[in-house]
Amino acid sequence: MTTIEIEKLEPSGEKNNFEHLFKPITLGNVTIKNRIVFLPHFNALAAEDGTPTERDALYLAERAKGGAGLVIMYAIACSPSGKMSDRFLHGWDPNIVPKLKMYSELVHESGGKIFGQINHGGHTTLKNPPELLYAPTQMPEPSSQFNTKEMEIEDIHEVIEGFAKTALHFKQAGFDGVEIKVAHDGLLRSFVSEFFNRRTDEYGGTYENRLRLPLEVIAAIREQVGDEFPVGIRLCLDEYTTWGYNLDYGVKLAKTFEKTGQVTYINTDAGTFSSFQMEIPPAAVPKGFAVHMSAALKENIKLPVVAFGRITTPEQAEKILADGQADMIGMARPLIADPELPNKALTGNAGDIRECISCNDGCIYQVMQDKAIRCIHNPAAGREKTLGIGTLQPAVERKNVVVIGGGPSGLKVSEIAALRGHHVTLIEKTDRLGGQLQLASTLPYRDQLIKVSDHLVKRINRLGVQVMYNSDATVESVLALQPDAIVVATGSCSAQINVPGSEQDNVYNVYDVLEARAVIGENVLIIDGGGQFKGGGLAEQLASEGKNVNIVTPLLYVGQNLEPSNRTMLLERLSKMNVIMTPHHALVAINGDQATIRNVYSNQEIELKGYDTFIYITYNLSRQDLYKSLKGKINEVYRVGDSVSPRMIEQAIWEGEMMGRKL
């Protein structure tokens, strides 16, 4: 039997021009091999009883294995009252230390350093409803309906002690440093805030008193870990709210922390739960939006500064460092999407990086619901043990694999199958690969989506996958290729709506519009049954072209099923464009230039008149005729993605990965 090997992609010939990015830096008594920091973020991979897990440790270690110099573990709770989720580790409990050692050992084995972040959730929580929320003053966070307990002095002392104990436990577990959170969520930021802290005792009333709690926390930590052990601060520099503090105040905070002589570095941050879109910015927020903040710190303090904020490529990171705007580069989602980003840049393979598209769908949206973290185009995220670096095995037998359909699932199957040593032929009916991603990426602020397919196209080209463009696959043409295995990835198409008047010439589905088959009038009624980006994005696109748009949905609001930061920004834009939004209503009939819609709760019907064009978004139907015709013609006939059942990009990529590993 012929030995099959994993296909190895040789360096693409690019030069490593990252002089600053891969220069070592020393923080306290720790030397870090490069300037790349895997930023802390909740991943919901710990156990529900607040204990460490192997899955959690492997997730962090994967980023060190991929080349990140410093991994900062997400914030763990300093006390029982500070848990934002049941999956937050019990930092105050010495019993976590033995299992926590696994985290530091795995990261060290992979060549990185690891710091642990500490927090008390304060008035912010992922629980609904929470047990009890602590705050300097009794008042709810503006985006929350849950009120708080005004902390008593004994509560404050318990928190200080908890921070100190947690820092000691990190050190005992072999961590290289700690970081406290005065950032987008948590108790310490609310204490330094003039808006949240309206106390009149020694912990409020003046700037100095508002800073008392975090300064006492820092001093208590230093007593436990010593003078040389790195102690950093994740610091919100601008709350991005009408009531909160701005960058000037953020810089003032940083200067105060520096004056203590007890802080090793500042890790920049922005936003609050009330400005969620600025703490974990979606694609609608410009790349590098927060770099001016780290640059402002560099002008005002001498401590090392970590930049953050949609820094997605090594080229972007290198320029920030070269321009003196930061000392280190923080990346969270880019290293979730591609843990090997650092190593690829270092070895001249930057063009092969799987770039984060800032969709927020697989990462933050999942963990906000206490679900394990994922990534829409990296199936290994959160599944490192089974799908991570080094887990792909060569095929036992080299097969002739034919994949039908060049959308995301077909592309992913082709990539993984080719990597495992199979000969792959991909049949695409058009002259371009990407499937529905080509259409979705034409909508406002969704252009990043095409990077998912662009990355896979580059991969299959480098792997030698044979692509047959402009080819209508038939049973005869597929079998003529003498395949050992066939994978059908023919996608899906819009179902037709079945209401009176739907056959009119001025009624279209969303694909008719995106594929330029529709004649759009001045007054447009969109009937959106999905609550995703198709309806809201189309409304925004048409409104930007000067159309008068009303979007009707049976859901609670437009974009109901979108990730919250994307939804918030979409609704803001639609409102400013005077798009009419009519929730709670379903389409009953169309007649000429008018539509009858029904309130889904009261069943009351109303007439909407004067519309030139009607566009509907409904469920899709799988294209499965070819699969059914091929099934049974050879032993191995499979299907993946929308041709099985119409779903989201993440499911298409996931199924492509698993099918490629199965073949």
C-alpha positions in Angstrom: 0.0 0.0 0.0 1.2 3.5 -0.9 2.0 5.6 2.1 -0.1 8.8 2.2 1.3 11.9 3.8 -0.3 15.2 4.9 0.2 17.7 2.1 2.6 20.4 3.3 2.3 23.9 2.1 5.7 25.4 1.5 6.3 29.1 2.3 4.8 31.3 -0.4 8.0 33.1 -1.0 6.9 36.2 1.0 9.6 38.0 3.0 9.3 38.4 6.7 9.2 42.2 7.1 8.1 42.2 10.7 11.1 43.6 12.4 9.2 45.0 15.4 6.5 42.4 15.7 9.0 39.6 16.5 11.3 41.5 18.8 11.4 40.2 22.4 10.1 42.4 25.3 10.5 42.2 29.0 7.6 42.8 31.4 8.8 42.7 35.1 10.9 39.5 35.4 9.4 37.9 32.3 10.9 38.0 28.8 8.3 37.5 26.0 9.6 36.3 22.6 7.5 38.6 20.5 5.0 41.4 20.7 1.8 39.4 20.0 -0.7 39.1 22.9 -3.6 36.7 22.9 -6.1 39.0 24.7 -8.3 37.7 27.5 -11.9 36.8 26.7 -14.5 34.6 28.2 -14.8 31.3 26.3 -17.3 29.2 28.3 -14.9 26.2 28.2 -14.5 25.8 32.0 -16.8 23.5 34.0 -20.1 24.7 35.3 -18.9 24.3 38.9 -16.1 26.8 38.3 -13.2 24.4 38.0 -10.5 24.3 35.3 -10.8 21.9 32.4 -8.4 20.3 29.8 -10.5 21.7 27.0 -10.1 25.3 28.4 -6.3 24.8 28.8 -5.9 23.4 25.3 -7.7 26.4 23.9 -5.2 28.8 25.4 -2.2 26.6 24.7 -3.2 26.4 21.0 -2.5 30.1 20.6 0.9 29.7 22.2 1.6 26.7 19.9 0.7 29.0 17.0 3.3 31.5 18.0 1.7 34.1 20.3 4.4 35.4 22.7 1.9 36.1 25.6 -1.4 34.4 26.4 -3.6 36.3 28.9 -6.2 34.0 30.3 -9.7 35.4 30.6 -10.8 37.0 33.9 -11.6 34.6 36.7 -13.7 35.6 39.7 -12.0 37.0 42.8 -15.0 36.1 45.0 -18.3 34.2 44.9 -20.2 37.5 44.5 -18.1 38.3 41.4 -19.1 35.5 39.1 -20.6 36.7 35.8 -21.3 33.2 34.7 -21.3 29.8 36.4 -18.3 28.9 34.2 -16.1 31.6 35.7 -13.3 29.9 37.6 -13.1 30.3 41.4 -10.0 32.4 41.7 -10.4 32.8 45.5 -10.3 29.0 46.1 -6.9 27.4 46.6 -8.3 24.1 45.3 -8.1 25.3 41.7 -4.3 25.6 41.8 -3.4 21.9 41.0 -5.7 21.9 37.9 -4.7 25.5 37.0 -1.1 24.3 36.7 -2.1 22.4 33.6 -2.8 25.7 31.8 0.7 27.2 32.5 2.4 23.9 31.7 0.7 23.5 28.3 1.4 27.1 27.4 5.0 26.9 28.5 5.5 23.6 26.5 4.2 25.5 23.5 6.8 28.3 23.9 4.6 31.0 25.3 4.1 32.9 28.5 0.8 33.1 30.4 -0.7 35.7 32.6 -4.0 35.4 34.5 -6.7 38.0 34.5 -8.7 38.8 37.7 -12.1 40.5 37.9 -15.2 41.0 40.0 -18.3 41.2 37.7 -19.9 44.0 39.7 -23.0 45.4 38.0 -22.4 43.4 34.8 -23.4 39.8 34.3 -24.2 37.1 31.7 -26.7 35.5 34.0 -30.4 36.2 33.5 -31.5 36.7 36.2 -28.4 37.2 38.4 -28.3 36.2 42.1 -26.9 39.6 43.2 -25.0 42.4 41.6 -22.5 44.6 43.5 -21.9 48.2 42.7 -20.4 51.3 44.4 -23.9 52.9 44.4 -27.3 51.2 44.0 -28.3 51.7 40.4 -28.6 49.4 37.4 -26.2 49.5 34.5 -28.0 51.5 31.9 -28.3 48.6 29.5 -29.6 46.2 32.2 -33.0 46.0 34.0 -31.3 44.4 37.1 -30.6 46.7 40.0 -27.6 46.3 42.3 -26.5 46.2 46.0 -24.6 49.2 47.2 -21.5 47.7 48.6 -20.8 47.9 52.3 -17.3 48.3 53.7 -17.0 44.6 54.6 -18.0 43.7 50.9 -15.2 46.0 49.7 -12.6 44.3 52.0 -13.8 40.9 50.8 -13.2 41.9 47.2 -9.7 43.2 48.0 -8.8 40.0 49.8 -10.2 38.0 46.9 -8.1 39.8 44.3 -4.9 39.2 46.4 -5.7 35.5 46.9 -6.5 34.9 43.2 -3.2 36.5 42.2 -1.3 34.3 44.6 -3.1 31.2 43.3 -2.1 32.2 39.7 1.5 32.5 40.8 1.4 29.1 42.7 0.0 27.6 39.5 3.0 28.6 37.5 1.6 31.6 35.7 4.1 34.3 34.7 2.0 37.3 35.7 -1.4 38.7 36.5 -3.7 41.4 35.1 -6.6 43.1 36.9 -9.6 44.3 35.0 -10.6 48.0 35.2 -12.2 47.5 31.8 -15.4 47.2 29.8 -17.1 45.1 32.5 -16.6 44.6 36.2 -16.6 46.3 39.6 -13.3 48.3 39.5 -14.3 50.3 36.4 -17.6 51.3 38.1 -15.7 52.5 41.2 -13.4 54.8 39.1 -16.5 56.1 37.2 -18.0 59.4 38.3 -21.3 58.2 36.8 -21.5 54.9 38.7 -19.7 55.9 41.9 -21.9 58.4 43.8 -20.7 57.3 47.2 -19.9 59.9 49.9 -17.5 57.8 52.1 -13.8 57.2 51.6 -14.5 55.1 48.4 -16.3 57.9 46.5 -17.0 61.6 46.2 -13.6 62.7 44.9 -11.2 61.4 42.2 -8.8 60.2 44.8 -11.5 58.3 46.7 -12.9 56.7 43.5 -9.4 55.3 42.8 -9.0 54.0 46.3 -10.4 50.5 45.7 -8.3 49.6 42.6 -5.2 51.1 44.3 -5.8 49.0 47.4 -6.3 46.0 45.2 -3.0 46.6 43.5 -1.2 47.0 46.8 -2.7 43.8 48.2 -1.7 41.9 45.1 1.9 43.1 45.4 2.0 41.9 49.0 1.2 38.4 47.8 3.3 38.2 44.6 6.3 40.4 45.2 7.8 43.3 43.4 9.1 41.7 40.2 6.1 39.6 39.3 4.3 41.3 36.4 1.0 43.0 37.4 -0.8 44.7 34.5 -4.1 46.5 34.2 -6.7 46.1 31.4 -7.9 49.6 31.3 -11.0 51.1 29.7 -9.9 54.4 28.2 -13.2 55.5 26.7 -16.6 54.3 27.7 -18.2 55.4 24.4 -21.4 56.5 26.1 -23.2 59.8 26.5 -22.9 59.5 30.3 -19.5 57.9 30.7 -15.9 59.1 30.7 -13.8 59.7 27.6 -10.1 59.3 26.6 -8.9 62.3 28.6 -10.2 60.7 31.8 -8.8 57.3 30.7 -5.3 58.8 30.3 -5.6 60.4 33.7 -6.4 56.9 35.2 -3.4 55.4 33.5 -1.1 58.1 34.8 -2.4 57.5 38.3 -1.8 53.8 38.1 1.7 54.4 36.8 2.6 56.7 39.7 2.1 53.8 42.1 5.2 52.2 40.8 3.4 48.9 41.3 2.0 48.4 37.8 4.0 46.7 35.0 2.0 47.6 31.9 -1.3 48.9 30.6 -3.5 46.8 28.3 -5.9 49.1 26.5 -9.7 48.6 26.3 -12.8 50.6 25.5 -16.6 50.4 25.8 -19.1 49.0 28.3 -22.1 46.7 28.3 -24.1 49.8 27.2 -21.7 50.4 24.3 -21.1 46.7 23.6 -20.2 47.3 20.0 -17.1 49.2 21.0 -15.7 46.6 23.4 -15.9 43.7 20.8 -16.3 45.7 17.6 -18.0 44.1 14.6 -17.0 44.7 11.0 -19.0 48.0 10.9 -16.4 49.5 13.3 -13.2 50.5 11.3 -10.1 48.4 11.7 -7.7 49.9 14.2 -10.4 52.1 15.6 -8.7 52.2 19.1 -5.1 52.6 18.1 -5.3 56.4 18.9 -5.9 55.4 22.5 -2.7 53.4 22.9 -0.9 56.2 21.0 -2.3 58.7 23.5 -0.9 56.6 26.4 2.5 56.4 24.7 2.6 60.2 24.8 1.7 60.3 28.5 3.2 57.4 30.3 6.3 55.3 30.2 4.8 51.9 31.0 4.6 49.4 28.1 1.2 49.7 26.3 -0.8 47.0 24.6 -2.9 48.1 21.6 -6.2 46.5 20.7 -9.2 47.1 18.4 -9.7 45.1 15.2 -6.0 44.6 14.6 -6.4 41.6 12.2 -3.2 41.3 10.2 0.6 41.2 11.0 1.1 44.1 8.5 -1.3 46.3 10.5 0.3 45.2 13.7 3.9 45.9 12.5 2.9 49.5 11.4 1.4 50.3 14.8 4.7 49.2 16.5 6.9 50.9 13.9 5.0 54.2 14.4 5.5 54.0 18.1 1.8 53.8 18.9 2.1 50.8 21.2 4.7 48.3 22.6 2.6 45.2 22.1 -0.3 44.1 19.9 -3.4 42.6 21.4 -5.4 40.1 19.3 -8.3 38.0 20.4 -10.6 37.1 17.5 -7.7 37.1 14.9 -6.0 34.3 16.9 -9.3 32.5 17.4 -9.8 32.5 13.6 -6.1 31.4 13.0 -4.0 30.4 16.0 -1.0 30.1 13.6 -1.1 33.7 12.5 2.2 34.5 14.3 4.0 31.5 13.0 2.7 32.1 9.5 3.9 35.7 9.5 7.3 34.7 11.0 7.9 32.0 8.3 6.9 34.0 5.3 3.4 32.7 5.0 1.4 35.8 6.0 -0.7 35.4 2.8 -2.0 32.1 4.1 -3.5 33.6 7.3 -7.2 32.9 7.9 -8.2 36.5 8.7 -10.8 37.3 11.2 -13.9 38.9 9.6 -15.2 40.4 12.9 -18.6 38.9 12.4 -19.0 38.0 16.2 -21.3 35.1 15.3 -19.3 32.2 16.4 -17.3 33.7 19.2 -18.9 36.4 21.4 -22.5 35.6 20.5 -22.0 32.0 21.7 -20.3 32.8 25.0 -22.9 35.5 25.8 -25.3 32.5 25.9 -22.9 30.5 28.1 -22.2 28.2 25.1 -18.7 27.1 24.2 -16.7 29.5 22.0 -16.6 28.8 18.2 -15.5 30.5 15.0 -17.4 30.5 11.8 -14.4 29.6 9.7 -12.1 27.8 12.1 -14.0 24.7 13.2 -11.1 23.9 15.6 -11.9 26.8 17.9 -12.9 25.3 21.3 -12.2 21.8 19.8 -8.4 21.9 19.9 -8.0 18.3 21.2 -9.7 16.7 18.2 -9.4 19.4 15.4 -6.4 21.5 16.5 -2.9 21.9 15.2 -1.4 18.5 14.3 -4.6 16.5 14.6 -5.2 16.1 10.8 -4.2 12.5 9.8 -3.2 11.4 6.3 -5.8 9.3 4.4 -5.3 5.5 4.7 -6.0 5.2 0.9 -5.6 7.9 -1.7 -8.9 8.5 -3.4 -10.2 10.3 -6.4 -12.7 12.7 -4.8 -15.2 14.8 -6.8 -16.8 17.8 -5.0 -19.8 19.4 -6.7 -20.3 23.1 -5.7 -17.8 25.8 -4.8 -19.5 27.4 -1.9 -18.0 27.4 1.6 -18.8 23.8 2.4 -17.5 22.5 -1.0 -14.3 24.6 -0.6 -13.7 23.3 2.9 -14.1 19.7 1.9 -11.7 20.2 -1.0 -9.1 21.8 1.2 -9.2 19.1 4.0 -9.4 16.2 1.5 -6.4 17.6 -0.5 -4.4 18.1 2.7 -5.0 14.5 3.6 -3.5 13.3 0.3 -6.6 12.8 -1.9 -6.8 13.9 -5.5 -9.7 16.4 -5.6 -11.7 17.8 -8.5 -14.1 20.6 -7.7 -17.0 21.3 -10.1 -18.4 24.8 -10.1 -21.3 25.9 -12.3 -20.2 29.5 -12.5 -17.0 31.3 -13.2 -16.3 32.2 -9.6 -16.0 30.3 -6.3 -17.6 31.3 -3.1 -21.3 30.5 -3.5 -23.7 32.6 -1.6 -20.9 34.4 0.2 -20.4 36.3 -3.1 -23.9 37.7 -2.7 -23.9 38.3 1.1 -20.6 40.2 0.9 -22.3 42.8 -1.4 -24.5 44.1 1.5 -23.4 47.1 3.5 -20.7 46.3 6.1 -20.7 42.6 5.1 -17.8 42.8 2.6 -15.5 41.0 5.0 -17.5 37.8 4.5 -15.9 37.2 1.1 -12.6 36.6 3.0 -13.9 33.3 4.2 -14.1 31.9 0.7 -11.1 33.9 -0.6 -8.9 32.1 2.0 -10.2 28.7 1.0 -9.7 29.5 -2.7 -6.1 30.4 -2.0 -5.7 27.2 -0.1 -7.1 24.8 -2.7 -5.1 26.5 -5.4 -1.9 26.0 -3.5 -2.9 22.4 -2.8 -3.4 21.6 -6.5 -7.2 21.0 -6.4 -8.4 20.8 -10.0 -11.3 23.3 -10.5 -13.8 22.9 -13.3 -15.4 26.3 -13.8 -18.7 27.0 -15.7 -19.6 23.3 -15.5 -23.1 22.0 -15.0 -22.6 18.7 -13.2 -24.7 15.8 -14.4 -24.8 12.2 -13.3 -22.9 11.3 -16.6 -20.3 14.0 -16.3 -19.5 13.3 -12.7 -19.3 9.5 -13.2 -17.0 10.1 -16.2 -14.4 11.4 -13.8 -14.3 7.9 -12.3 -14.6 9.1 -8.7 -14.0 6.9 -5.6 -16.0 9.4 -3.6 -18.5 12.1 -4.5 -19.4 15.1 -2.2 -22.4 17.1 -3.2 -22.4 20.7 -2.0 -24.9 22.3 -4.4 -26.3 24.7 -1.8 -29.9 26.0 -1.6 -32.3 28.5 -3.1 -35.2 30.6 -1.9 -38.5 29.0 -1.4 -41.5 30.7 -3.0 -44.0 32.5 -0.8 -47.6 31.3 -1.2 -49.9 34.3 -0.8 -52.3 35.9 -3.2 -50.5 38.3 -5.5 -47.1 36.7 -5.1 -47.0 36.0 -8.8 -47.0 39.7 -9.7 -44.1 41.0 -11.8 -43.1 43.5 -9.1 -42.6 40.7 -6.4 -39.1 39.4 -6.0 -37.1 37.2 -3.6 -33.9 38.5 -2.0 -31.7 36.6 -4.5 -33.4 38.3 -7.5 -32.3 41.6 -6.1 -28.7 40.6 -5.1 -28.2 38.9 -8.5 -29.5 42.1 -10.3 -32.6 40.4 -11.8 -35.1 42.8 -10.2 -36.4 46.2 -11.3 -36.6 48.2 -8.1 -39.0 51.1 -7.9 -38.9 54.1 -5.5 -41.1 52.7 -2.8 -40.1 49.3 -1.5 -41.8 46.9 0.9 -39.5 44.2 2.3 -41.1 41.2 3.9 -38.4 39.7 6.2 -39.2 36.3 7.8 -35.6 35.5 8.9 -34.4 38.2 11.2 -30.8 37.9 9.9 -28.7 40.2 7.8 -30.5 39.6 4.5 -33.5 41.7 5.3 -31.9 44.5 7.3 -28.9 44.6 5.0 -31.1 44.9 1.9 -33.1 47.6 3.5 -30.0 49.6 4.3 -28.6 49.1 0.8 -31.8 50.3 -0.9 -32.2 53.2 1.5 -28.7 54.3 0.7 -29.7 54.4 -3.0 -32.5 56.8 -2.1 -35.4 54.3 -2.0 -38.2 54.7 0.5 -38.2 51.4 2.4 -40.5 49.7 4.9 -39.4 46.4 6.3 -42.1 44.2 7.8 -41.3 41.2 10.0 -43.3 38.9 12.2 -40.5 38.9 14.7 -40.1 41.2 17.7 -37.8 43.6 15.8 -35.8 43.8 12.6 -32.6 41.8 12.9 -33.8 39.8 15.9 -31.5 36.8 15.2 -28.4 38.9 14.7 -25.5 39.1 17.1 -26.3 42.0 19.4 -23.5 44.4 18.5 -24.3 44.0 14.8 -28.0 44.3 15.4 -27.6 47.5 17.5 -25.5 49.2 14.8 -27.8 48.1 12.0 -30.9 49.5 13.8 -29.0 52.7 14.5 -28.2 53.1 10.8 -31.7 52.1 9.6 -33.3 54.6 12.0 -31.0 57.4 10.8 -31.9 56.6 7.2 -35.6 56.8 8.0 -36.3 53.2 7.1 -39.8 52.3 8.4 -39.7 49.1 10.5 -42.9 47.3 11.1 -42.5 44.3 13.5 -45.1 41.8 14.7 -46.7 41.6 11.2 -46.8 38.8 8.6 -47.8 39.2 4.9 -51.3 38.1 4.0 -51.6 39.2 0.3 -50.3 41.5 -2.4 -52.6 43.4 -4.7 -51.1 45.8 -7.2 -49.3 48.4 -5.2 -50.6 47.4 -1.8 -50.1 44.7 0.7 -52.2 43.3 3.4 -50.3 42.4 6.6 -51.6 40.8 9.8 -50.5 41.5 13.4 -49.3 38.1 14.6 -50.6 38.7 18.1 -54.0 40.4 17.6 -54.7 39.1 14.0 -55.8 42.6 13.1 -55.1 43.3 9.4 -53.9 46.6 7.9 -53.3 47.8 4.3 -50.0 49.3 3.2 -50.4 51.2 -0.1 -48.3 52.9 -2.7 -45.4 50.4 -3.2 -43.7 49.8 -6.5 -41.7 46.8 -5.4 -42.2 43.9 -3.0 -39.2 41.8 -1.8 -39.5 38.8 0.4 -36.9 36.9 2.5 -38.1 33.4 3.5 -36.6 30.1 4.2 -34.4 28.3 1.7 -34.8 24.9 0.1 -31.9 22.4 -0.5 -30.8 21.8 -4.0 -30.7 18.0 -3.7 -31.8 16.6 -7.1 -28.3 15.7 -8.2 -27.5 14.1 -4.9 -30.5 11.9 -5.1 -29.7 11.0 -8.7 -26.1 10.1 -7.8 -26.9 8.2 -4.6 -26.2 4.5 -5.1 -24.2 5.0 -8.3 -21.0 4.4 -6.4 -20.4 3.4 -2.8 -19.4 6.8 -1.4 -21.8 9.6 -2.2 -22.2 12.3 0.5 -23.6 15.8 0.8 -22.7 18.7 3.0 -23.8 22.3 3.8 -27.1 23.7 2.5 -27.7 20.8 0.2 -28.4 18.8 3.4 -30.3 21.6 5.1 -30.0 25.4 4.7 -28.1 26.9 7.6 -25.4 29.4 8.4 -21.8 29.7 7.2 -20.4 28.1 10.3 -22.4 24.9 9.8 -21.3 24.7 6.2 -17.6 25.1 7.1 -17.9 22.7 10.0 -19.5 20.0 7.8 -16.9 20.5 5.1 -14.1 20.0 7.7 -15.7 16.9 9.1 -16.4 15.4 5.7 -12.8 16.1 4.6 -11.6 14.2 7.6 -14.0 11.3 7.0 -13.1 10.6 3.4 
